[in-house]
């Protein structure tokens, strides 16, 4: 393809949801929005059935079209849900509103577990405010929210927090001056009073039943120490958003699944990247996460390795003999990077965090042997994923038969269905994979140096760092402790 000729890019995709008991005749995009397609999260009484992508507009986007797009697996889940409703007598009126469903109404409110939600944020006050607004609408009756302001450059986040939550005593603000999302998450874990600690990011909109669906998943799966969520794309307006959505596996997975320690259906189990979910929507039994030492502070955004802390936590849960459950009916809506420079930076961290976390486990005598048995299949799996992206197999478009695909770009660069230089972005990810081990080893060496005994003549105090295994000693804060406000 010449430098002056470009294949048409896929237009913006409108992301929305539909509760089937609402019986709509069609869904119309908001006024002023230009879109040809809609990605629709389908639910029945709050339970996720699937995600379909169909033409937008009242004459096309009707329930029959959506149901047809579910496929055999989604149709089977729909039949199961309907049968369960009939058996339990869930609703007398099939079109009753969502809150009328006993399983979602919280009939045993007095027995509802206290859930601590932790949001780690750094200098993104505007995004935090919108996230807090969605958390204030949660339907779970026993919830506290801890906002951890991580190494802020000013007091804008604290001011925004106080303005957003007012006198809502469920919300607390704390400040953690050690930079890095793992340090912030560990601070939230130390502050948690709940038996379940749930983590989300400041750039998400949380579904109103996210906390209750997460708590219900723990109750239904008592052997699970971790529950992860369906993290949907909130917008797919820009090429950068659509590229990242194509690259990850956790934004379209609608089948609930329980992972056991010995299960090896994934090529790198239990070290697989993205198979179990992502840090934007994850929860743990508080006691288990504390026993594991919390998050490894060598990993994650804000550290030299730039990522991998959530993958490491998932792997350590399974390696410790616990189960991990993926629950798609616990939904959060994530804002992907919207511009190319931010996406390039993210792809570098995506690669470096992955290889840094894998390096950690290769160096760990307890997980090294198991990991070495997984490497060959894991490399082949990653190569297939890269070829899929380079080969223009647009995940979202693939769910919509007949949608146009783009196969070229400026100067012949591969662009897939989103109009971005796919090969260049994958090169950034590969560069991150290459340097991740070096960055991890440097960070580990620096931590060992910092943890060396302090000469007697030195004054002052330092904050203890978590050991390389991520097994820091984290003491819970007694309920009577006054929250720190910096």
DAZI-V762149 format. One record per helix or strand of 3 or more residues. SS is the DSSP state (helix for helix, strand for strand). FROM is the first residue (numbers start at 1). TO is the last residue. If there is no record, write none. Layout:
ss = <SS/SS>
from = <FROM/FROM>
to = <TO/TO>
This chain:
ss = <strand/helix/strand/strand/helix/helix/helix/helix/helix/strand/helix/strand/helix/strand/helix/strand/strand/helix/strand/helix/strand/strand/helix/helix/strand/helix/helix/helix/helix/helix>
from = <13/20/37/47/63/71/98/102/109/115/125/143/156/171/181/196/204/210/224/239/257/281/286/309/323/340/368/395/410/422>
to = <19/22/44/55/69/88/100/105/111/121/135/150/165/176/191/201/206/220/233/247/259/285/291/319/334/363/390/398/412/450>
